[in-house]
């Protein structure tokens, strides 16, 4: 994805991203987190020793990517609920 914060660039309520767009962003963030987790697990498995500082930074990055995905899921749910209420 070229712009990982696309949903944050919408300025007015009329320009808010759709639930579908937010879910797509969430999926990308969570796939990135899964990929980094798998890579890190492979590196640790093959390593003779582990640099705890680098491990901590890597785990923080995974947590941040996961949080970004979860935020998009929450935003998508809110957008979906808002659209459902508006259609009543």
mmCIF file of the C-alpha atoms, coordinates in Angstrom:
data_MODEL
# 
_entry.id   MODEL 
# 
loop_
_atom_site.group_PDB 
_atom_site.id 
_atom_site.type_symbol 
_atom_site.label_atom_id 
_atom_site.label_alt_id 
_atom_site.label_comp_id 
_atom_site.label_asym_id 
_atom_site.label_entity_id 
_atom_site.label_seq_id 
_atom_site.pdbx_PDB_ins_code 
_atom_site.Cartn_x 
_atom_site.Cartn_y 
_atom_site.Cartn_z 
_atom_site.occupancy 
_atom_site.B_iso_or_equiv 
_atom_site.pdbx_formal_charge 
_atom_site.auth_seq_id 
_atom_site.auth_comp_id 
_atom_site.auth_asym_id 
_atom_site.auth_atom_id 
_atom_site.pdbx_PDB_model_num 
ATOM 1  C CA . UNK A 1 1  ? 0.000   0.000   0.000  1.00 0.00 ? 1  UNK A CA 1 
ATOM 2  C CA . UNK A 1 2  ? 1.486   3.337   -0.986 1.00 0.00 ? 2  UNK A CA 1 
ATOM 3  C CA . UNK A 1 3  ? -0.214  5.361   1.727  1.00 0.00 ? 3  UNK A CA 1 
ATOM 4  C CA . UNK A 1 4  ? -0.737  3.433   4.938  1.00 0.00 ? 4  UNK A CA 1 
ATOM 5  C CA . UNK A 1 5  ? -2.653  6.314   6.530  1.00 0.00 ? 5  UNK A CA 1 
ATOM 6  C CA . UNK A 1 6  ? -5.112  6.961   3.733  1.00 0.00 ? 6  UNK A CA 1 
ATOM 7  C CA . UNK A 1 7  ? -8.074  7.048   6.123  1.00 0.00 ? 7  UNK A CA 1 
ATOM 8  C CA . UNK A 1 8  ? -6.421  9.841   8.110  1.00 0.00 ? 8  UNK A CA 1 
ATOM 9  C CA . UNK A 1 9  ? -6.270  12.176  5.091  1.00 0.00 ? 9  UNK A CA 1 
ATOM 10 C CA . UNK A 1 10 ? -10.019 12.716  4.818  1.00 0.00 ? 10 UNK A CA 1 
ATOM 11 C CA . UNK A 1 11 ? -10.787 16.227  5.982  1.00 0.00 ? 11 UNK A CA 1 
ATOM 12 C CA . UNK A 1 12 ? -14.565 16.564  6.075  1.00 0.00 ? 12 UNK A CA 1 
ATOM 13 C CA . UNK A 1 13 ? -17.239 14.143  7.287  1.00 0.00 ? 13 UNK A CA 1 
ATOM 14 C CA . UNK A 1 14 ? -18.478 13.848  3.682  1.00 0.00 ? 14 UNK A CA 1 
ATOM 15 C CA . UNK A 1 15 ? -15.040 12.544  2.662  1.00 0.00 ? 15 UNK A CA 1 
ATOM 16 C CA . UNK A 1 16 ? -14.863 9.786   5.268  1.00 0.00 ? 16 UNK A CA 1 
ATOM 17 C CA . UNK A 1 17 ? -13.590 6.438   3.978  1.00 0.00 ? 17 UNK A CA 1 
ATOM 18 C CA . UNK A 1 18 ? -16.068 3.634   3.457  1.00 0.00 ? 18 UNK A CA 1 
ATOM 19 C CA . UNK A 1 19 ? -16.241 0.654   5.771  1.00 0.00 ? 19 UNK A CA 1 
ATOM 20 C CA . UNK A 1 20 ? -14.867 -1.431  2.898  1.00 0.00 ? 20 UNK A CA 1 
ATOM 21 C CA . UNK A 1 21 ? -11.829 0.849   2.479  1.00 0.00 ? 21 UNK A CA 1 
ATOM 22 C CA . UNK A 1 22 ? -11.147 0.754   6.214  1.00 0.00 ? 22 UNK A CA 1 
ATOM 23 C CA . UNK A 1 23 ? -11.414 -3.037  6.280  1.00 0.00 ? 23 UNK A CA 1 
ATOM 24 C CA . UNK A 1 24 ? -8.994  -3.278  3.358  1.00 0.00 ? 24 UNK A CA 1 
ATOM 25 C CA . UNK A 1 25 ? -6.500  -1.116  5.269  1.00 0.00 ? 25 UNK A CA 1 
ATOM 26 C CA . UNK A 1 26 ? -7.012  -3.225  8.395  1.00 0.00 ? 26 UNK A CA 1 
ATOM 27 C CA . UNK A 1 27 ? -6.293  -6.404  6.462  1.00 0.00 ? 27 UNK A CA 1 
ATOM 28 C CA . UNK A 1 28 ? -3.085  -4.916  5.065  1.00 0.00 ? 28 UNK A CA 1 
ATOM 29 C CA . UNK A 1 29 ? -1.858  -3.803  8.491  1.00 0.00 ? 29 UNK A CA 1 
ATOM 30 C CA . UNK A 1 30 ? -2.629  -7.178  10.026 1.00 0.00 ? 30 UNK A CA 1 
ATOM 31 C CA . UNK A 1 31 ? -0.929  -9.000  7.151  1.00 0.00 ? 31 UNK A CA 1 
ATOM 32 C CA . UNK A 1 32 ? 2.175   -6.844  7.653  1.00 0.00 ? 32 UNK A CA 1 
ATOM 33 C CA . UNK A 1 33 ? 2.147   -7.669  11.377 1.00 0.00 ? 33 UNK A CA 1 
ATOM 34 C CA . UNK A 1 34 ? 1.775   -11.384 10.627 1.00 0.00 ? 34 UNK A CA 1 
ATOM 35 C CA . UNK A 1 35 ? 4.627   -11.266 8.126  1.00 0.00 ? 35 UNK A CA 1 
ATOM 36 C CA . UNK A 1 36 ? 6.977   -9.475  10.487 1.00 0.00 ? 36 UNK A CA 1 
ATOM 37 C CA . UNK A 1 37 ? 6.031   -11.871 13.288 1.00 0.00 ? 37 UNK A CA 1 
ATOM 38 C CA . UNK A 1 38 ? 6.790   -14.903 11.114 1.00 0.00 ? 38 UNK A CA 1 
ATOM 39 C CA . UNK A 1 39 ? 10.101  -13.420 9.967  1.00 0.00 ? 39 UNK A CA 1 
ATOM 40 C CA . UNK A 1 40 ? 11.095  -12.544 13.515 1.00 0.00 ? 40 UNK A CA 1 
ATOM 41 C CA . UNK A 1 41 ? 10.190  -16.041 14.717 1.00 0.00 ? 41 UNK A CA 1 
ATOM 42 C CA . UNK A 1 42 ? 12.351  -17.583 11.976 1.00 0.00 ? 42 UNK A CA 1 
ATOM 43 C CA . UNK A 1 43 ? 15.280  -15.298 12.840 1.00 0.00 ? 43 UNK A CA 1 
ATOM 44 C CA . UNK A 1 44 ? 15.041  -16.120 16.539 1.00 0.00 ? 44 UNK A CA 1 
ATOM 45 C CA . UNK A 1 45 ? 14.777  -19.831 15.816 1.00 0.00 ? 45 UNK A CA 1 
ATOM 46 C CA . UNK A 1 46 ? 17.964  -19.726 13.726 1.00 0.00 ? 46 UNK A CA 1 
ATOM 47 C CA . UNK A 1 47 ? 19.893  -17.300 15.963 1.00 0.00 ? 47 UNK A CA 1 
ATOM 48 C CA . UNK A 1 48 ? 22.670  -18.351 18.297 1.00 0.00 ? 48 UNK A CA 1 
ATOM 49 C CA . UNK A 1 49 ? 21.827  -15.447 20.579 1.00 0.00 ? 49 UNK A CA 1 
ATOM 50 C CA . UNK A 1 50 ? 19.148  -12.778 20.707 1.00 0.00 ? 50 UNK A CA 1 
ATOM 51 C CA . UNK A 1 51 ? 19.655  -9.016  21.038 1.00 0.00 ? 51 UNK A CA 1 
ATOM 52 C CA . UNK A 1 52 ? 16.976  -8.089  23.562 1.00 0.00 ? 52 UNK A CA 1 
ATOM 53 C CA . UNK A 1 53 ? 16.941  -4.419  22.539 1.00 0.00 ? 53 UNK A CA 1 
ATOM 54 C CA . UNK A 1 54 ? 16.341  -5.279  18.879 1.00 0.00 ? 54 UNK A CA 1 
ATOM 55 C CA . UNK A 1 55 ? 13.749  -7.856  19.911 1.00 0.00 ? 55 UNK A CA 1 
ATOM 56 C CA . UNK A 1 56 ? 11.924  -5.229  21.941 1.00 0.00 ? 56 UNK A CA 1 
ATOM 57 C CA . UNK A 1 57 ? 11.922  -2.793  19.008 1.00 0.00 ? 57 UNK A CA 1 
ATOM 58 C CA . UNK A 1 58 ? 10.611  -5.511  16.694 1.00 0.00 ? 58 UNK A CA 1 
ATOM 59 C CA . UNK A 1 59 ? 7.837   -6.458  19.096 1.00 0.00 ? 59 UNK A CA 1 
ATOM 60 C CA . UNK A 1 60 ? 6.892   -2.774  19.457 1.00 0.00 ? 60 UNK A CA 1 
ATOM 61 C CA . UNK A 1 61 ? 6.653   -2.514  15.664 1.00 0.00 ? 61 UNK A CA 1 
ATOM 62 C CA . UNK A 1 62 ? 4.404   -5.577  15.531 1.00 0.00 ? 62 UNK A CA 1 
ATOM 63 C CA . UNK A 1 63 ? 2.225   -4.131  18.279 1.00 0.00 ? 63 UNK A CA 1 
ATOM 64 C CA . UNK A 1 64 ? 1.942   -0.837  16.381 1.00 0.00 ? 64 UNK A CA 1 
ATOM 65 C CA . UNK A 1 65 ? 0.941   -2.563  13.127 1.00 0.00 ? 65 UNK A CA 1 
ATOM 66 C CA . UNK A 1 66 ? -1.609  -4.674  14.981 1.00 0.00 ? 66 UNK A CA 1 
ATOM 67 C CA . UNK A 1 67 ? -3.002  -1.588  16.721 1.00 0.00 ? 67 UNK A CA 1 
ATOM 68 C CA . UNK A 1 68 ? -3.325  0.228   13.372 1.00 0.00 ? 68 UNK A CA 1 
ATOM 69 C CA . UNK A 1 69 ? -5.263  -2.730  11.978 1.00 0.00 ? 69 UNK A CA 1 
ATOM 70 C CA . UNK A 1 70 ? -7.534  -2.906  15.001 1.00 0.00 ? 70 UNK A CA 1 
ATOM 71 C CA . UNK A 1 71 ? -8.211  0.835   14.845 1.00 0.00 ? 71 UNK A CA 1 
ATOM 72 C CA . UNK A 1 72 ? -9.280  0.485   11.200 1.00 0.00 ? 72 UNK A CA 1 
ATOM 73 C CA . UNK A 1 73 ? -11.588 -2.383  12.150 1.00 0.00 ? 73 UNK A CA 1 
ATOM 74 C CA . UNK A 1 74 ? -13.178 -0.215  14.840 1.00 0.00 ? 74 UNK A CA 1 
ATOM 75 C CA . UNK A 1 75 ? -13.568 2.677   12.412 1.00 0.00 ? 75 UNK A CA 1 
ATOM 76 C CA . UNK A 1 76 ? -15.077 0.348   9.810  1.00 0.00 ? 76 UNK A CA 1 
ATOM 77 C CA . UNK A 1 77 ? -17.577 -0.972  12.335 1.00 0.00 ? 77 UNK A CA 1 
ATOM 78 C CA . UNK A 1 78 ? -18.561 2.559   13.323 1.00 0.00 ? 78 UNK A CA 1 
ATOM 79 C CA . UNK A 1 79 ? -18.940 3.558   9.658  1.00 0.00 ? 79 UNK A CA 1 
ATOM 80 C CA . UNK A 1 80 ? -21.057 0.482   8.963  1.00 0.00 ? 80 UNK A CA 1 
ATOM 81 C CA . UNK A 1 81 ? -23.308 1.192   11.987 1.00 0.00 ? 81 UNK A CA 1 
ATOM 82 C CA . UNK A 1 82 ? -23.638 4.835   10.970 1.00 0.00 ? 82 UNK A CA 1 
ATOM 83 C CA . UNK A 1 83 ? -24.652 3.825   7.439  1.00 0.00 ? 83 UNK A CA 1 
ATOM 84 C CA . UNK A 1 84 ? -27.160 1.296   8.763  1.00 0.00 ? 84 UNK A CA 1 
ATOM 85 C CA . UNK A 1 85 ? -28.777 3.897   11.025 1.00 0.00 ? 85 UNK A CA 1 
ATOM 86 C CA . UNK A 1 86 ? -28.843 6.464   8.241  1.00 0.00 ? 86 UNK A CA 1 
ATOM 87 C CA . UNK A 1 87 ? -30.651 4.008   5.946  1.00 0.00 ? 87 UNK A CA 1 
ATOM 88 C CA . UNK A 1 88 ? -33.499 3.470   8.440  1.00 0.00 ? 88 UNK A CA 1 
# 
